[in-house]
Amino acid sequence: MKIAVAQINSTENVPENLRKVQDGVRRASEEGAGVVVFPEATMAAFGSRLYDVAVQHAETWKTEMQWLAAEQEITVVTGEFAPADDGKVRNVLAAYTPSGERLDYAKIHLYDAFGFKESDDVAPGNDPLVINVDGVPVGLALCYDIRFPKLFAEMSRKGAQVCLVAASWGAGPGKVEQWETLARARALDSNNIVVAVDQADPQVSGVQVSPKAPTGVGHSIVSDPFGQTIASFGEDEEMRVVELDLDVVEKARTAIPVLENARLGY
């Protein structure tokens, strides 16, 4: 399975973000990837007026993504926002297939931590999601979800072999280390390959974003289910195609069957 990891910085300007996605998708397709994954909040960076963005741009964004996936014959996964009740939005990771299908996961665990309160603007989702990408079961997750191992175990029990985690990880002391450790830990305790895609660090990329919102630290990472790093990124914007050997998933489930050995749901 060839997967393109697109570590970008989005801004409050949705048309500019769209152009960046279009460029990334075309390049990923040219390099032979079957799926390309962009970060959380690709449509618009945190710090934007998310409800207004969702109302104004959500439907157009969907149409553009569906057309792009079909044109380039590649599955496109992007972080989006959709209108919800009471002036809030749903924080969504959406997958667009070349056949025109759209599947989306609404973030379950909202980032009410480190002085930020995502729940002020975002309504939580309720259901894990595993989709089919070129015959491979793939779980979807967003950012703060990575701190909750039971979600990844549940996706594995639903058949996932790969979990995609799109993030806009908040900066701060020790946060890069936490991000990298959590990605490898979720791969270990779910017997899955974890592809964790973050927004780039805007202080390095030079992209202008809100200083008061979680807007990325870079360091996207791909980990196998033995906790070995398959690919790791720096802080700047970068896109890279990574080839995943799915045989390692069955090897890990045979050698360390943590889900099979679990008792009483723990």
Secondary structure by P-SEA (a helix, b strand, c coil): cbbbbbbccccccaaaaaaaaaaaaaaaaaacccbbbbccccccccccaaaaaaaccaaaaaaaaaaaaaaacbbbbbbbcccccccbbbbccccccccbbbbbbccccccccccccccccbbbbcbbbbbbcccbbbbbbcccccccaaaaaaaaaacccbbbbbbbcccccaaaaaaaaaaaaaaaaacccccccccccccccccccccccccccccccccccccccccccccccbbbbbbbcaaaaaaaaaaccccccccccc
